[in-house]
Amino acid sequence: LLERAIQIRPDFAAAWMNLGIVQSSLGMQSEAERSYRMAIQHRSKYPDCYYNLGNLYLKQGRYEEAYRAWRNATRQRPSHLSSWNNLVIMLDQRGLLAEAERAALQGLAQLGQEPSLHFNLANTLGKAGKYRRSEHHFLRALALSPDNPSYHTNLGVLYHRWKKFDKAEESYRRALQLNPDLRSAQENLEMLLQQKRPQGTAAKPRDTKRNRRT
């Protein structure tokens, strides 16, 4: 149907983008890229299409191109939350912590009440050893979304690394109240309780995995 719509109206940008989404889901990456490019050719201001193009480039390991695509999306629509989050997570996972922090702060300047951006910034700051600022953004995320077990778990990880063991235990237990099956919180709590016993051995707590939007 999408291909038929394009045959009837070759300048139908939305049909090109949706065709790209279908092709990407089928593993037809070259075809998907062409479809996204055709959509942008017919509608130059198309942040959702740049977002999808960035996701495609990420799948292919084309990180610089993914970065540019998401940057185009956020320039065209500064409130494009999914692009901001994917940008921050990609930079963080590649070890570019200063760039991830900068992108998160730029996103928060537009979307200061979005808990996921505070959460992603908090994770980056924690990795960078900026514990006090990390705590601030975890608490902001939780103030906006108090029942998210991943937020409590990763705040617990921060306190665990910071050696604030009572606060870490409280955060892990709260995460497990919200989701008793959350494995990272279970394992981290067990590790913490072992450390709190006499002659406990130190081990690194594990973050809850952050997922990009696709």
C-alpha positions in Angstrom: 0.0 0.0 0.0 2.8 2.4 0.9 4.6 1.7 -2.4 1.3 2.2 -4.2 0.8 5.6 -2.5 4.3 6.6 -3.6 3.6 5.6 -7.2 0.5 7.8 -7.1 2.1 10.7 -5.3 5.9 10.5 -5.5 6.2 13.6 -3.2 4.2 12.0 -0.4 6.8 12.4 2.3 4.9 10.6 5.1 4.5 7.5 2.9 8.3 7.5 2.2 9.0 7.7 5.9 6.6 4.9 6.8 8.0 2.8 4.0 11.4 3.3 5.5 10.2 2.2 8.9 8.8 -1.0 7.4 11.9 -1.7 5.4 14.1 -1.1 8.5 12.0 -3.6 10.5 12.6 -6.1 7.8 16.3 -5.6 7.7 16.3 -3.8 4.4 18.7 -1.2 5.6 19.8 0.3 2.3 16.3 0.6 1.1 15.2 2.1 4.3 17.9 4.8 4.1 16.9 5.7 0.6 13.2 6.0 1.7 14.1 8.2 4.6 16.2 10.3 2.3 13.4 10.6 -0.2 11.0 11.7 2.6 13.4 14.4 3.7 14.0 15.5 0.1 10.2 16.2 -0.2 9.8 17.7 3.3 13.0 19.3 4.5 11.7 20.0 7.9 10.9 16.5 9.1 12.2 15.8 12.6 10.5 12.5 13.0 12.2 11.2 9.8 15.6 12.5 11.0 14.9 10.6 14.2 14.2 7.3 12.4 17.2 7.9 10.1 19.4 8.3 13.2 18.0 5.0 14.6 18.9 3.3 11.3 22.4 4.6 11.4 22.8 3.5 15.0 21.9 -0.1 14.0 24.6 0.1 11.4 27.2 1.4 13.8 27.4 4.7 11.8 27.6 6.8 15.0 28.6 10.1 13.5 25.7 10.0 11.1 23.3 9.0 13.8 24.6 11.9 15.9 24.0 14.4 13.0 20.5 13.0 12.2 19.3 13.3 15.8 20.9 16.8 16.0 18.9 17.7 12.9 15.7 16.4 14.6 16.3 18.5 17.8 17.2 21.6 15.8 14.0 21.3 13.8 11.9 20.4 16.9 13.7 21.3 20.2 11.1 19.3 22.1 11.9 16.0 20.3 12.4 14.0 23.5 13.3 10.6 21.9 16.1 12.2 19.8 17.6 13.9 22.9 17.4 10.7 24.9 19.0 8.5 22.1 21.7 11.1 21.6 22.6 11.2 25.3 22.5 7.4 25.7 24.6 6.8 22.5 27.3 9.3 23.6 27.3 7.9 27.2 27.7 4.3 25.9 30.6 5.3 23.7 32.4 6.8 26.7 31.9 10.4 25.5 30.7 11.5 29.0 31.3 15.2 28.6 29.5 15.3 25.3 26.6 13.3 26.8 26.3 15.7 29.7 26.3 18.7 27.4 23.6 17.2 25.2 21.5 16.3 28.2 21.7 19.8 29.6 20.7 21.2 26.2 17.7 18.9 26.1 16.7 19.9 29.7 16.9 23.5 28.7 13.9 22.7 26.4 12.3 19.9 28.4 13.1 20.5 32.0 10.1 18.5 33.3 11.0 15.3 31.4 12.1 12.6 34.0 13.9 10.4 31.4 16.3 13.2 30.5 17.1 13.8 34.2 17.6 10.1 34.6 19.9 9.8 31.6 21.9 12.8 32.8 22.1 11.4 36.3 23.6 8.1 34.9 26.2 10.0 32.9 27.2 12.1 35.9 27.5 9.1 38.1 29.8 7.4 35.6 31.9 10.6 35.6 32.2 10.5 39.4 30.1 13.6 39.8 28.0 12.0 42.5 26.4 15.0 44.1 25.1 16.3 40.8 24.1 12.8 39.8 22.0 12.5 43.0 20.3 15.8 42.2 19.1 14.6 38.8 18.1 11.2 40.0 15.9 12.9 42.7 14.5 15.2 40.1 13.6 12.2 37.9 11.9 10.5 40.9 10.0 13.7 41.8 8.5 13.6 38.3 8.1 9.9 38.1 8.1 8.4 41.6 7.0 4.9 40.7 9.7 4.0 38.1 11.7 1.1 39.5 14.7 1.6 37.2 15.1 5.1 38.6 15.2 3.8 42.2 17.6 1.0 41.2 20.1 3.3 39.6 19.9 5.8 42.4 20.7 2.8 44.6 23.7 2.1 42.4 24.9 5.7 42.8 24.6 5.4 46.6 26.3 2.0 46.6 29.3 3.4 44.7 29.3 6.4 47.0 29.4 4.1 50.0 26.1 5.4 51.3 25.0 1.9 52.0 21.8 2.6 54.0 20.5 4.9 51.3 21.5 2.3 48.6 19.5 -0.4 50.5 16.5 1.8 50.8 16.5 2.6 47.0 16.9 -1.1 46.0 14.1 -2.2 48.4 11.8 0.5 47.0 12.6 -0.6 43.4 11.7 -4.2 44.4 8.5 -3.1 46.0 7.5 -1.6 42.6 8.9 -4.5 40.6 9.7 -7.7 42.6 11.2 -9.3 39.5 13.7 -6.6 38.7 16.9 -8.7 38.6 19.4 -5.9 38.8 17.9 -4.6 42.0 17.7 -8.1 43.5 21.4 -8.8 42.7 22.6 -5.4 43.8 20.7 -5.7 47.1 22.2 -9.2 47.8 25.7 -7.8 47.0 25.1 -4.8 49.3 23.9 -7.0 52.2 26.9 -9.2 51.8 29.2 -6.2 51.9 27.5 -4.9 55.0 28.3 -8.1 56.8 31.7 -8.4 58.6 34.5 -9.2 56.1 32.1 -8.6 53.2 33.9 -8.3 49.8 33.4 -5.3 47.6 31.9 -5.8 44.2 30.6 -3.4 41.6 26.8 -2.9 41.6 25.1 -3.1 38.2 22.9 -0.4 36.6 19.5 -1.1 35.2 20.1 -1.2 31.4 18.9 1.9 29.6 17.1 1.3 26.4 17.1 3.7 23.4 13.8 4.4 21.7 13.6 2.8 18.3 
